[in-house]
Each structure stands twice: as structure tokens, then as C-alpha cells.
Amino acid sequence: MTDAPICSRAGCREPATQQVVWRNPRIHPVDRRKIWLACDEHVVYLRDYLAARAFPVAVEPFTAPTPESQESR
């Protein structure tokens, strides 16, 4: 088993390749960004789920942190 970040879609255990960045404008300030991780299969589903609720949403590439990047913190 790996500790790689996985897709946020319920029941999915695939590695994340994209991040779905969104906010609920009724409760979040403009500078607040929430992030759901997505695999290639579920990125459109997650984006569309949020867009259907009129939330500002964007899809960006996701690169999992490496042990080296964690050490530099």
C-alpha cells in the first residue's frame, strides 16, 4: 500500500493526478480555496458536481509532494 494522495471521489482509491479548486461563495471569502483531489477518471465528475451548484471551480495539475519537498519545510 502506498501513502500517495488519492482521489476524493467516494470509494475511489486511485492516485490523484488533478486538483479541483473551488469555493462556496455564500460562505467562503474570495481568498478561500478548497481543494479536492481527483484521478483522471473522476476529475470531470467532481468539477461538474461543483459547477452545477454555481461554485467557482478550476482544475489544475496535481503533483504529489516528495519526501525531499517535505524535508525542506
PDB file of N, H, CA, C and O in Angstrom:
ATOM      1  N   MET A   1       0.845  -1.192   0.000  1.00  0.00           N
ATOM      2  CA  MET A   1       0.000   0.000   0.000  1.00  0.00           C
ATOM      3  C   MET A   1       0.884   1.246   0.000  1.00  0.00           C
ATOM      4  O   MET A   1       1.940   1.274   0.631  1.00  0.00           O
ATOM      5  N   THR A   2       0.439   2.262  -0.709  1.00  0.00           N
ATOM      6  H   THR A   2      -0.420   2.240  -1.221  1.00  0.00           H
ATOM      7  CA  THR A   2       1.200   3.492  -0.814  1.00  0.00           C
ATOM      8  C   THR A   2       0.522   4.619  -0.040  1.00  0.00           C
ATOM      9  O   THR A   2      -0.686   4.593   0.196  1.00  0.00           O
ATOM     10  N   ASP A   3       1.313   5.591   0.344  1.00  0.00           N
ATOM     11  H   ASP A   3       2.294   5.612   0.152  1.00  0.00           H
ATOM     12  CA  ASP A   3       0.758   6.758   1.034  1.00  0.00           C
ATOM     13  C   ASP A   3       0.496   7.900   0.066  1.00  0.00           C
ATOM     14  O   ASP A   3       0.300   9.040   0.487  1.00  0.00           O
ATOM     15  N   ALA A   4       0.491   7.600  -1.234  1.00  0.00           N
ATOM     16  H   ALA A   4       0.651   6.674  -1.575  1.00  0.00           H
ATOM     17  CA  ALA A   4       0.253   8.634  -2.244  1.00  0.00           C
ATOM     18  C   ALA A   4      -1.154   9.198  -2.079  1.00  0.00           C
ATOM     19  O   ALA A   4      -2.082   8.449  -1.774  1.00  0.00           O
ATOM     20  N   PRO A   5      -1.330  10.495  -2.274  1.00  0.00           N
ATOM     21  CA  PRO A   5      -2.676  11.092  -2.206  1.00  0.00           C
ATOM     22  C   PRO A   5      -3.611  10.434  -3.219  1.00  0.00           C
ATOM     23  O   PRO A   5      -3.225  10.144  -4.352  1.00  0.00           O
ATOM     24  N   ILE A   6      -4.848  10.208  -2.783  1.00  0.00           N
ATOM     25  H   ILE A   6      -5.162  10.443  -1.863  1.00  0.00           H
ATOM     26  CA  ILE A   6      -5.824   9.520  -3.635  1.00  0.00           C
ATOM     27  C   ILE A   6      -6.979  10.443  -4.010  1.00  0.00           C
ATOM     28  O   ILE A   6      -7.159  11.511  -3.424  1.00  0.00           O
ATOM     29  N   CYS A   7      -7.739  10.017  -4.975  1.00  0.00           N
ATOM     30  H   CYS A   7      -7.593   9.150  -5.451  1.00  0.00           H
ATOM     31  CA  CYS A   7      -8.906  10.733  -5.483  1.00  0.00           C
ATOM     32  C   CYS A   7      -9.936  10.955  -4.369  1.00  0.00           C
ATOM     33  O   CYS A   7     -10.125  10.096  -3.508  1.00  0.00           O
ATOM     34  N   SER A   8     -10.591  12.104  -4.397  1.00  0.00           N
ATOM     35  H   SER A   8     -10.437  12.802  -5.097  1.00  0.00           H
ATOM     36  CA  SER A   8     -11.608  12.452  -3.406  1.00  0.00           C
ATOM     37  C   SER A   8     -12.980  11.855  -3.701  1.00  0.00           C
ATOM     38  O   SER A   8     -13.868  11.934  -2.851  1.00  0.00           O
ATOM     39  N   ARG A   9     -13.182  11.267  -4.864  1.00  0.00           N
ATOM     40  H   ARG A   9     -12.461  11.203  -5.555  1.00  0.00           H
ATOM     41  CA  ARG A   9     -14.471  10.655  -5.209  1.00  0.00           C
ATOM     42  C   ARG A   9     -14.739   9.496  -4.261  1.00  0.00           C
ATOM     43  O   ARG A   9     -13.867   8.653  -4.052  1.00  0.00           O
ATOM     44  N   ALA A  10     -15.920   9.446  -3.695  1.00  0.00           N
ATOM     45  H   ALA A  10     -16.628  10.131  -3.865  1.00  0.00           H
ATOM     46  CA  ALA A  10     -16.275   8.395  -2.743  1.00  0.00           C
ATOM     47  C   ALA A  10     -15.984   7.017  -3.324  1.00  0.00           C
ATOM     48  O   ALA A  10     -16.403   6.703  -4.438  1.00  0.00           O
ATOM     49  N   GLY A  11     -15.275   6.210  -2.574  1.00  0.00           N
ATOM     50  H   GLY A  11     -14.935   6.465  -1.668  1.00  0.00           H
ATOM     51  CA  GLY A  11     -14.976   4.845  -2.968  1.00  0.00           C
ATOM     52  C   GLY A  11     -13.791   4.678  -3.901  1.00  0.00           C
ATOM     53  O   GLY A  11     -13.372   3.547  -4.145  1.00  0.00           O
ATOM     54  N   CYS A  12     -13.238   5.747  -4.426  1.00  0.00           N
ATOM     55  H   CYS A  12     -13.578   6.667  -4.227  1.00  0.00           H
ATOM     56  CA  CYS A  12     -12.111   5.639  -5.358  1.00  0.00           C
ATOM     57  C   CYS A  12     -10.804   5.595  -4.577  1.00  0.00           C
ATOM     58  O   CYS A  12     -10.611   6.351  -3.625  1.00  0.00           O
ATOM     59  N   ARG A  13      -9.915   4.708  -4.987  1.00  0.00           N
ATOM     60  H   ARG A  13     -10.071   4.093  -5.760  1.00  0.00           H
ATOM     61  CA  ARG A  13      -8.614   4.561  -4.333  1.00  0.00           C
ATOM     62  C   ARG A  13      -7.471   4.844  -5.312  1.00  0.00           C
ATOM     63  O   ARG A  13      -6.318   4.516  -5.031  1.00  0.00           O
ATOM     64  N   GLU A  14      -7.787   5.448  -6.454  1.00  0.00           N
ATOM     65  H   GLU A  14      -8.723   5.714  -6.683  1.00  0.00           H
ATOM     66  CA  GLU A  14      -6.776   5.728  -7.469  1.00  0.00           C
ATOM     67  C   GLU A  14      -5.924   6.937  -7.069  1.00  0.00           C
ATOM     68  O   GLU A  14      -6.399   7.822  -6.358  1.00  0.00           O
ATOM     69  N   PRO A  15      -4.677   6.974  -7.522  1.00  0.00           N
ATOM     70  CA  PRO A  15      -3.819   8.124  -7.219  1.00  0.00           C
ATOM     71  C   PRO A  15      -4.364   9.402  -7.851  1.00  0.00           C
ATOM     72  O   PRO A  15      -4.911   9.379  -8.953  1.00  0.00           O
ATOM     73  N   ALA A  16      -4.207  10.510  -7.142  1.00  0.00           N
ATOM     74  H   ALA A  16      -3.763  10.529  -6.247  1.00  0.00           H
ATOM     75  CA  ALA A  16      -4.646  11.814  -7.641  1.00  0.00           C
ATOM     76  C   ALA A  16      -3.692  12.326  -8.714  1.00  0.00           C
ATOM     77  O   ALA A  16      -2.473  12.223  -8.576  1.00  0.00           O
ATOM     78  N   THR A  17      -4.259  12.877  -9.783  1.00  0.00           N
ATOM     79  H   THR A  17      -5.249  12.961  -9.895  1.00  0.00           H
ATOM     80  CA  THR A  17      -3.465  13.481 -10.858  1.00  0.00           C
ATOM     81  C   THR A  17      -3.853  14.934 -11.092  1.00  0.00           C
ATOM     82  O   THR A  17      -3.106  15.684 -11.719  1.00  0.00           O
ATOM     83  N   GLN A  18      -5.025  15.336 -10.588  1.00  0.00           N
ATOM     84  H   GLN A  18      -5.632  14.726 -10.078  1.00  0.00           H
ATOM     85  CA  GLN A  18      -5.540  16.688 -10.775  1.00  0.00           C
ATOM     86  C   GLN A  18      -6.062  17.196  -9.429  1.00  0.00           C
ATOM     87  O   GLN A  18      -6.367  16.414  -8.528  1.00  0.00           O
ATOM     88  N   GLN A  19      -6.155  18.512  -9.317  1.00  0.00           N
ATOM     89  H   GLN A  19      -5.907  19.147 -10.049  1.00  0.00           H
ATOM     90  CA  GLN A  19      -6.809  19.082  -8.145  1.00  0.00           C
ATOM     91  C   GLN A  19      -7.948  19.980  -8.614  1.00  0.00           C
ATOM     92  O   GLN A  19      -7.788  20.806  -9.512  1.00  0.00           O
ATOM     93  N   VAL A  20      -9.088  19.794  -7.986  1.00  0.00           N
ATOM     94  H   VAL A  20      -9.218  19.123  -7.257  1.00  0.00           H
ATOM     95  CA  VAL A  20     -10.272  20.587  -8.299  1.00  0.00           C
ATOM     96  C   VAL A  20     -10.347  21.661  -7.218  1.00  0.00           C
ATOM     97  O   VAL A  20     -10.611  21.368  -6.052  1.00  0.00           O
ATOM     98  N   VAL A  21     -10.113  22.899  -7.619  1.00  0.00           N
ATOM     99  H   VAL A  21      -9.899  23.138  -8.566  1.00  0.00           H
ATOM    100  CA  VAL A  21     -10.046  24.026  -6.687  1.00  0.00           C
ATOM    101  C   VAL A  21     -11.378  24.767  -6.740  1.00  0.00           C
ATOM    102  O   VAL A  21     -11.840  25.137  -7.819  1.00  0.00           O
ATOM    103  N   TRP A  22     -11.993  24.984  -5.593  1.00  0.00           N
ATOM    104  H   TRP A  22     -11.618  24.684  -4.716  1.00  0.00           H
ATOM    105  CA  TRP A  22     -13.329  25.566  -5.570  1.00  0.00           C
ATOM    106  C   TRP A  22     -13.562  26.326  -4.276  1.00  0.00           C
ATOM    107  O   TRP A  22     -12.763  26.274  -3.341  1.00  0.00           O
ATOM    108  N   ARG A  23     -14.697  27.040  -4.252  1.00  0.00           N
ATOM    109  H   ARG A  23     -15.347  27.082  -5.011  1.00  0.00           H
ATOM    110  CA  ARG A  23     -15.175  27.676  -3.028  1.00  0.00           C
ATOM    111  C   ARG A  23     -16.680  27.866  -3.140  1.00  0.00           C
ATOM    112  O   ARG A  23     -17.234  27.956  -4.236  1.00  0.00           O
ATOM    113  N   ASN A  24     -17.321  27.923  -1.996  1.00  0.00           N
ATOM    114  H   ASN A  24     -16.871  27.849  -1.105  1.00  0.00           H
ATOM    115  CA  ASN A  24     -18.746  28.218  -1.939  1.00  0.00           C
ATOM    116  C   ASN A  24     -18.864  29.715  -1.663  1.00  0.00           C
ATOM    117  O   ASN A  24     -18.580  30.146  -0.545  1.00  0.00           O
ATOM    118  N   PRO A  25     -19.273  30.520  -2.643  1.00  0.00           N
ATOM    119  CA  PRO A  25     -19.282  31.974  -2.463  1.00  0.00           C
ATOM    120  C   PRO A  25     -20.253  32.468  -1.393  1.00  0.00           C
ATOM    121  O   PRO A  25     -20.127  33.601  -0.929  1.00  0.00           O
ATOM    122  N   ARG A  26     -21.210  31.648  -0.999  1.00  0.00           N
ATOM    123  H   ARG A  26     -21.313  30.727  -1.376  1.00  0.00           H
ATOM    124  CA  ARG A  26     -22.142  32.066   0.062  1.00  0.00           C
ATOM    125  C   ARG A  26     -21.481  32.033   1.437  1.00  0.00           C
ATOM    126  O   ARG A  26     -21.887  32.772   2.335  1.00  0.00           O
ATOM    127  N   ILE A  27     -20.468  31.185   1.612  1.00  0.00           N
ATOM    128  H   ILE A  27     -20.138  30.585   0.883  1.00  0.00           H
ATOM    129  CA  ILE A  27     -19.863  31.062   2.946  1.00  0.00           C
ATOM    130  C   ILE A  27     -18.350  31.274   2.981  1.00  0.00           C
ATOM    131  O   ILE A  27     -17.785  31.468   4.057  1.00  0.00           O
ATOM    132  N   HIS A  28     -17.687  31.239   1.828  1.00  0.00           N
ATOM    133  H   HIS A  28     -18.146  31.081   0.954  1.00  0.00           H
ATOM    134  CA  HIS A  28     -16.227  31.388   1.805  1.00  0.00           C
ATOM    135  C   HIS A  28     -15.826  32.747   1.244  1.00  0.00           C
ATOM    136  O   HIS A  28     -16.396  33.193   0.249  1.00  0.00           O
ATOM    137  N   PRO A  29     -14.846  33.417   1.870  1.00  0.00           N
ATOM    138  CA  PRO A  29     -14.345  34.658   1.293  1.00  0.00           C
ATOM    139  C   PRO A  29     -13.617  34.378  -0.024  1.00  0.00           C
ATOM    140  O   PRO A  29     -13.251  33.238  -0.309  1.00  0.00           O
ATOM    141  N   VAL A  30     -13.416  35.413  -0.809  1.00  0.00           N
ATOM    142  H   VAL A  30     -13.714  36.339  -0.577  1.00  0.00           H
ATOM    143  CA  VAL A  30     -12.804  35.269  -2.139  1.00  0.00           C
ATOM    144  C   VAL A  30     -11.437  34.589  -2.082  1.00  0.00           C
ATOM    145  O   VAL A  30     -11.078  33.858  -3.006  1.00  0.00           O
ATOM    146  N   ASP A  31     -10.674  34.812  -1.023  1.00  0.00           N
ATOM    147  H   ASP A  31     -10.965  35.405  -0.273  1.00  0.00           H
ATOM    148  CA  ASP A  31      -9.328  34.242  -0.953  1.00  0.00           C
ATOM    149  C   ASP A  31      -9.295  32.811  -0.410  1.00  0.00           C
ATOM    150  O   ASP A  31      -8.222  32.215  -0.322  1.00  0.00           O
ATOM    151  N   ARG A  32     -10.447  32.257  -0.048  1.00  0.00           N
ATOM    152  H   ARG A  32     -11.318  32.742  -0.120  1.00  0.00           H
ATOM    153  CA  ARG A  32     -10.510  30.875   0.459  1.00  0.00           C
ATOM    154  C   ARG A  32     -10.570  29.909  -0.708  1.00  0.00           C
ATOM    155  O   ARG A  32     -11.405  30.065  -1.600  1.00  0.00           O
ATOM    156  N   ARG A  33      -9.696  28.916  -0.714  1.00  0.00           N
ATOM    157  H   ARG A  33      -9.018  28.790   0.011  1.00  0.00           H
ATOM    158  CA  ARG A  33      -9.676  27.888  -1.762  1.00  0.00           C
ATOM    159  C   ARG A  33      -9.784  26.513  -1.121  1.00  0.00           C
ATOM    160  O   ARG A  33      -8.979  26.159  -0.259  1.00  0.00           O
ATOM    161  N   LYS A  34     -10.758  25.755  -1.533  1.00  0.00           N
ATOM    162  H   LYS A  34     -11.411  26.042  -2.234  1.00  0.00           H
ATOM    163  CA  LYS A  34     -10.879  24.367  -1.087  1.00  0.00           C
ATOM    164  C   LYS A  34     -10.378  23.495  -2.233  1.00  0.00           C
ATOM    165  O   LYS A  34     -10.534  23.846  -3.402  1.00  0.00           O
ATOM    166  N   ILE A  35      -9.784  22.371  -1.897  1.00  0.00           N
ATOM    167  H   ILE A  35      -9.658  22.085  -0.947  1.00  0.00           H
ATOM    168  CA  ILE A  35      -9.197  21.508  -2.927  1.00  0.00           C
ATOM    169  C   ILE A  35      -9.665  20.076  -2.732  1.00  0.00           C
ATOM    170  O   ILE A  35      -9.546  19.500  -1.650  1.00  0.00           O
ATOM    171  N   TRP A  36     -10.201  19.517  -3.811  1.00  0.00           N
ATOM    172  H   TRP A  36     -10.298  19.985  -4.690  1.00  0.00           H
ATOM    173  CA  TRP A  36     -10.478  18.089  -3.880  1.00  0.00           C
ATOM    174  C   TRP A  36      -9.477  17.502  -4.855  1.00  0.00           C
ATOM    175  O   TRP A  36      -9.230  18.079  -5.914  1.00  0.00           O
ATOM    176  N   LEU A  37      -8.905  16.373  -4.513  1.00  0.00           N
ATOM    177  H   LEU A  37      -9.106  15.904  -3.653  1.00  0.00           H
ATOM    178  CA  LEU A  37      -8.007  15.683  -5.430  1.00  0.00           C
ATOM    179  C   LEU A  37      -8.822  14.750  -6.316  1.00  0.00           C
ATOM    180  O   LEU A  37      -9.861  14.234  -5.905  1.00  0.00           O
ATOM    181  N   ALA A  38      -8.336  14.543  -7.539  1.00  0.00           N
ATOM    182  H   ALA A  38      -7.492  14.963  -7.873  1.00  0.00           H
ATOM    183  CA  ALA A  38      -9.083  13.718  -8.492  1.00  0.00           C
ATOM    184  C   ALA A  38      -8.144  12.866  -9.335  1.00  0.00           C
ATOM    185  O   ALA A  38      -7.047  13.292  -9.697  1.00  0.00           O
ATOM    186  N   CYS A  39      -8.595  11.661  -9.636  1.00  0.00           N
ATOM    187  H   CYS A  39      -9.486  11.315  -9.341  1.00  0.00           H
ATOM    188  CA  CYS A  39      -7.897  10.825 -10.617  1.00  0.00           C
ATOM    189  C   CYS A  39      -8.407  11.231 -12.004  1.00  0.00           C
ATOM    190  O   CYS A  39      -9.359  12.002 -12.125  1.00  0.00           O
ATOM    191  N   ASP A  40      -7.765  10.707 -13.034  1.00  0.00           N
ATOM    192  H   ASP A  40      -6.991  10.080 -12.935  1.00  0.00           H
ATOM    193  CA  ASP A  40      -8.177  11.057 -14.401  1.00  0.00           C
ATOM    194  C   ASP A  40      -9.621  10.665 -14.684  1.00  0.00           C
ATOM    195  O   ASP A  40     -10.314  11.361 -15.426  1.00  0.00           O
ATOM    196  N   GLU A  41     -10.083   9.566 -14.106  1.00  0.00           N
ATOM    197  H   GLU A  41      -9.521   9.001 -13.503  1.00  0.00           H
ATOM    198  CA  GLU A  41     -11.450   9.093 -14.371  1.00  0.00           C
ATOM    199  C   GLU A  41     -12.513   9.990 -13.739  1.00  0.00           C
ATOM    200  O   GLU A  41     -13.596  10.135 -14.305  1.00  0.00           O
ATOM    201  N   HIS A  42     -12.238  10.593 -12.587  1.00  0.00           N
ATOM    202  H   HIS A  42     -11.358  10.475 -12.126  1.00  0.00           H
ATOM    203  CA  HIS A  42     -13.267  11.315 -11.844  1.00  0.00           C
ATOM    204  C   HIS A  42     -13.139  12.841 -11.857  1.00  0.00           C
ATOM    205  O   HIS A  42     -13.974  13.523 -11.263  1.00  0.00           O
ATOM    206  N   VAL A  43     -12.139  13.383 -12.504  1.00  0.00           N
ATOM    207  H   VAL A  43     -11.461  12.829 -12.987  1.00  0.00           H
ATOM    208  CA  VAL A  43     -11.947  14.839 -12.476  1.00  0.00           C
ATOM    209  C   VAL A  43     -13.150  15.574 -13.070  1.00  0.00           C
ATOM    210  O   VAL A  43     -13.581  16.586 -12.518  1.00  0.00           O
ATOM    211  N   VAL A  44     -13.691  15.091 -14.171  1.00  0.00           N
ATOM    212  H   VAL A  44     -13.341  14.269 -14.620  1.00  0.00           H
ATOM    213  CA  VAL A  44     -14.845  15.750 -14.794  1.00  0.00           C
ATOM    214  C   VAL A  44     -16.067  15.633 -13.890  1.00  0.00           C
ATOM    215  O   VAL A  44     -16.805  16.606 -13.736  1.00  0.00           O
ATOM    216  N   TYR A  45     -16.295  14.486 -13.297  1.00  0.00           N
ATOM    217  H   TYR A  45     -15.696  13.695 -13.421  1.00  0.00           H
ATOM    218  CA  TYR A  45     -17.434  14.297 -12.388  1.00  0.00           C
ATOM    219  C   TYR A  45     -17.364  15.292 -11.231  1.00  0.00           C
ATOM    220  O   TYR A  45     -18.351  15.965 -10.936  1.00  0.00           O
ATOM    221  N   LEU A  46     -16.211  15.389 -10.575  1.00  0.00           N
ATOM    222  H   LEU A  46     -15.409  14.842 -10.815  1.00  0.00           H
ATOM    223  CA  LEU A  46     -16.076  16.284  -9.430  1.00  0.00           C
ATOM    224  C   LEU A  46     -16.223  17.753  -9.847  1.00  0.00           C
ATOM    225  O   LEU A  46     -16.883  18.531  -9.159  1.00  0.00           O
ATOM    226  N   ARG A  47     -15.611  18.128 -10.967  1.00  0.00           N
ATOM    227  H   ARG A  47     -15.074  17.496 -11.526  1.00  0.00           H
ATOM    228  CA  ARG A  47     -15.743  19.504 -11.468  1.00  0.00           C
ATOM    229  C   ARG A  47     -17.197  19.827 -11.777  1.00  0.00           C
ATOM    230  O   ARG A  47     -17.701  20.874 -11.372  1.00  0.00           O
ATOM    231  N   ASP A  48     -17.868  18.944 -12.484  1.00  0.00           N
ATOM    232  H   ASP A  48     -17.459  18.092 -12.813  1.00  0.00           H
ATOM    233  CA  ASP A  48     -19.262  19.174 -12.855  1.00  0.00           C
ATOM    234  C   ASP A  48     -20.183  19.220 -11.632  1.00  0.00           C
ATOM    235  O   ASP A  48     -21.134  20.000 -11.608  1.00  0.00           O
ATOM    236  N   TYR A  49     -19.913  18.404 -10.635  1.00  0.00           N
ATOM    237  H   TYR A  49     -19.140  17.771 -10.655  1.00  0.00           H
ATOM    238  CA  TYR A  49     -20.695  18.394  -9.401  1.00  0.00           C
ATOM    239  C   TYR A  49     -20.676  19.783  -8.760  1.00  0.00           C
ATOM    240  O   TYR A  49     -21.714  20.292  -8.338  1.00  0.00           O
ATOM    241  N   LEU A  50     -19.492  20.387  -8.692  1.00  0.00           N
ATOM    242  H   LEU A  50     -18.649  19.973  -9.035  1.00  0.00           H
ATOM    243  CA  LEU A  50     -19.361  21.718  -8.088  1.00  0.00           C
ATOM    244  C   LEU A  50     -19.911  22.812  -8.998  1.00  0.00           C
ATOM    245  O   LEU A  50     -20.564  23.742  -8.526  1.00  0.00           O
ATOM    246  N   ALA A  51     -19.655  22.706 -10.281  1.00  0.00           N
ATOM    247  H   ALA A  51     -19.125  21.950 -10.665  1.00  0.00           H
ATOM    248  CA  ALA A  51     -20.140  23.717 -11.231  1.00  0.00           C
ATOM    249  C   ALA A  51     -21.671  23.744 -11.262  1.00  0.00           C
ATOM    250  O   ALA A  51     -22.260  24.810 -11.444  1.00  0.00           O
ATOM    251  N   ALA A  52     -22.318  22.597 -11.089  1.00  0.00           N
ATOM    252  H   ALA A  52     -21.839  21.731 -10.942  1.00  0.00           H
ATOM    253  CA  ALA A  52     -23.779  22.537 -11.086  1.00  0.00           C
ATOM    254  C   ALA A  52     -24.375  23.323  -9.920  1.00  0.00           C
ATOM    255  O   ALA A  52     -25.542  23.714  -9.960  1.00  0.00           O
ATOM    256  N   ARG A  53     -23.584  23.549  -8.902  1.00  0.00           N
ATOM    257  H   ARG A  53     -22.636  23.232  -8.869  1.00  0.00           H
ATOM    258  CA  ARG A  53     -24.019  24.322  -7.742  1.00  0.00           C
ATOM    259  C   ARG A  53     -23.600  25.788  -7.844  1.00  0.00           C
ATOM    260  O   ARG A  53     -23.731  26.549  -6.885  1.00  0.00           O
ATOM    261  N   ALA A  54     -23.095  26.174  -9.021  1.00  0.00           N
ATOM    262  H   ALA A  54     -22.989  25.555  -9.800  1.00  0.00           H
ATOM    263  CA  ALA A  54     -22.661  27.543  -9.309  1.00  0.00           C
ATOM    264  C   ALA A  54     -21.487  27.984  -8.445  1.00  0.00           C
ATOM    265  O   ALA A  54     -21.337  29.170  -8.151  1.00  0.00           O
ATOM    266  N   PHE A  55     -20.648  27.018  -8.035  1.00  0.00           N
ATOM    267  H   PHE A  55     -20.770  26.055  -8.273  1.00  0.00           H
ATOM    268  CA  PHE A  55     -19.440  27.358  -7.286  1.00  0.00           C
ATOM    269  C   PHE A  55     -18.339  27.698  -8.279  1.00  0.00           C
ATOM    270  O   PHE A  55     -18.225  27.038  -9.311  1.00  0.00           O
ATOM    271  N   PRO A  56     -17.524  28.711  -7.996  1.00  0.00           N
ATOM    272  CA  PRO A  56     -16.334  28.927  -8.825  1.00  0.00           C
ATOM    273  C   PRO A  56     -15.440  27.688  -8.702  1.00  0.00           C
ATOM    274  O   PRO A  56     -15.131  27.240  -7.598  1.00  0.00           O
ATOM    275  N   VAL A  57     -15.037  27.152  -9.833  1.00  0.00           N
ATOM    276  H   VAL A  57     -15.288  27.516 -10.730  1.00  0.00           H
ATOM    277  CA  VAL A  57     -14.256  25.915  -9.825  1.00  0.00           C
ATOM    278  C   VAL A  57     -13.216  25.960 -10.935  1.00  0.00           C
ATOM    279  O   VAL A  57     -13.469  26.485 -12.019  1.00  0.00           O
ATOM    280  N   ALA A  58     -12.044  25.404 -10.650  1.00  0.00           N
ATOM    281  H   ALA A  58     -11.838  24.978  -9.769  1.00  0.00           H
ATOM    282  CA  ALA A  58     -10.970  25.299 -11.644  1.00  0.00           C
ATOM    283  C   ALA A  58     -10.272  23.974 -11.435  1.00  0.00           C
ATOM    284  O   ALA A  58     -10.224  23.457 -10.319  1.00  0.00           O
ATOM    285  N   VAL A  59      -9.731  23.426 -12.508  1.00  0.00           N
ATOM    286  H   VAL A  59      -9.771  23.847 -13.415  1.00  0.00           H
ATOM    287  CA  VAL A  59      -8.964  22.196 -12.435  1.00  0.00           C
ATOM    288  C   VAL A  59      -7.508  22.539 -12.732  1.00  0.00           C
ATOM    289  O   VAL A  59      -7.196  23.213 -13.714  1.00  0.00           O
ATOM    290  N   GLU A  60      -6.631  22.061 -11.864  1.00  0.00           N
ATOM    291  H   GLU A  60      -6.884  21.514 -11.066  1.00  0.00           H
ATOM    292  CA  GLU A  60      -5.204  22.313 -12.001  1.00  0.00           C
ATOM    293  C   GLU A  60      -4.457  20.991 -11.854  1.00  0.00           C
ATOM    294  O   GLU A  60      -4.948  20.072 -11.198  1.00  0.00           O
ATOM    295  N   PRO A  61      -3.274  20.889 -12.459  1.00  0.00           N
ATOM    296  CA  PRO A  61      -2.480  19.669 -12.276  1.00  0.00           C
ATOM    297  C   PRO A  61      -2.116  19.486 -10.805  1.00  0.00           C
ATOM    298  O   PRO A  61      -1.951  20.457 -10.066  1.00  0.00           O
ATOM    299  N   PHE A  62      -1.996  18.245 -10.403  1.00  0.00           N
ATOM    300  H   PHE A  62      -2.130  17.456 -11.004  1.00  0.00           H
ATOM    301  CA  PHE A  62      -1.580  17.934  -9.036  1.00  0.00           C
ATOM    302  C   PHE A  62      -0.298  17.121  -9.092  1.00  0.00           C
ATOM    303  O   PHE A  62      -0.204  16.135  -9.823  1.00  0.00           O
ATOM    304  N   THR A  63       0.668  17.537  -8.326  1.00  0.00           N
ATOM    305  H   THR A  63       0.591  18.338  -7.732  1.00  0.00           H
ATOM    306  CA  THR A  63       1.907  16.782  -8.173  1.00  0.00           C
ATOM    307  C   THR A  63       2.045  16.451  -6.699  1.00  0.00           C
ATOM    308  O   THR A  63       2.098  17.344  -5.853  1.00  0.00           O
ATOM    309  N   ALA A  64       2.102  15.179  -6.402  1.00  0.00           N
ATOM    310  H   ALA A  64       2.059  14.454  -7.089  1.00  0.00           H
ATOM    311  CA  ALA A  64       2.218  14.750  -5.006  1.00  0.00           C
ATOM    312  C   ALA A  64       3.534  15.229  -4.430  1.00  0.00           C
ATOM    313  O   ALA A  64       4.556  15.204  -5.115  1.00  0.00           O
ATOM    314  N   PRO A  65       3.523  15.664  -3.186  1.00  0.00           N
ATOM    315  CA  PRO A  65       4.783  16.062  -2.540  1.00  0.00           C
ATOM    316  C   PRO A  65       5.736  14.874  -2.450  1.00  0.00           C
ATOM    317  O   PRO A  65       5.313  13.738  -2.237  1.00  0.00           O
ATOM    318  N   THR A  66       6.995  15.145  -2.612  1.00  0.00           N
ATOM    319  H   THR A  66       7.339  16.068  -2.785  1.00  0.00           H
ATOM    320  CA  THR A  66       8.013  14.106  -2.476  1.00  0.00           C
ATOM    321  C   THR A  66       8.608  14.181  -1.078  1.00  0.00           C
ATOM    322  O   THR A  66       8.491  15.212  -0.415  1.00  0.00           O
ATOM    323  N   PRO A  67       9.241  13.112  -0.617  1.00  0.00           N
ATOM    324  CA  PRO A  67       9.886  13.175   0.697  1.00  0.00           C
ATOM    325  C   PRO A  67      10.887  14.333   0.792  1.00  0.00           C
ATOM    326  O   PRO A  67      11.033  14.951   1.847  1.00  0.00           O
ATOM    327  N   GLU A  68      11.570  14.616  -0.312  1.00  0.00           N
ATOM    328  H   GLU A  68      11.451  14.115  -1.169  1.00  0.00           H
ATOM    329  CA  GLU A  68      12.538  15.701  -0.316  1.00  0.00           C
ATOM    330  C   GLU A  68      11.851  17.054  -0.103  1.00  0.00           C
ATOM    331  O   GLU A  68      12.373  17.903   0.620  1.00  0.00           O
ATOM    332  N   SER A  69      10.682  17.264  -0.728  1.00  0.00           N
ATOM    333  H   SER A  69      10.258  16.575  -1.315  1.00  0.00           H
ATOM    334  CA  SER A  69       9.987  18.545  -0.569  1.00  0.00           C
ATOM    335  C   SER A  69       9.428  18.671   0.847  1.00  0.00           C
ATOM    336  O   SER A  69       9.303  19.785   1.355  1.00  0.00           O
ATOM    337  N   GLN A  70       9.096  17.575   1.484  1.00  0.00           N
ATOM    338  H   GLN A  70       9.198  16.669   1.071  1.00  0.00           H
ATOM    339  CA  GLN A  70       8.601  17.605   2.859  1.00  0.00           C
ATOM    340  C   GLN A  70       9.721  17.963   3.834  1.00  0.00           C
ATOM    341  O   GLN A  70       9.476  18.636   4.835  1.00  0.00           O
ATOM    342  N   GLU A  71      10.953  17.518   3.551  1.00  0.00           N
ATOM    343  H   GLU A  71      11.152  16.971   2.738  1.00  0.00           H
ATOM    344  CA  GLU A  71      12.079  17.791   4.434  1.00  0.00           C
ATOM    345  C   GLU A  71      12.457  19.263   4.437  1.00  0.00           C
ATOM    346  O   GLU A  71      12.990  19.755   5.432  1.00  0.00           O
ATOM    347  N   SER A  72      12.196  19.977   3.349  1.00  0.00           N
ATOM    348  H   SER A  72      11.763  19.578   2.541  1.00  0.00           H
ATOM    349  CA  SER A  72      12.614  21.368   3.254  1.00  0.00           C
ATOM    350  C   SER A  72      11.687  22.296   4.019  1.00  0.00           C
ATOM    351  O   SER A  72      11.952  23.496   4.085  1.00  0.00           O
ATOM    352  N   ARG A  73      10.621  21.790   4.593  1.00  0.00           N
ATOM    353  H   ARG A  73      10.405  20.815   4.540  1.00  0.00           H
ATOM    354  CA  ARG A  73       9.673  22.635   5.334  1.00  0.00           C
ATOM    355  C   ARG A  73      10.135  22.908   6.721  1.00  0.00           C
ATOM    356  O   ARG A  73       9.453  23.603   7.474  1.00  0.00           O
TER     357      ARG A  73
END
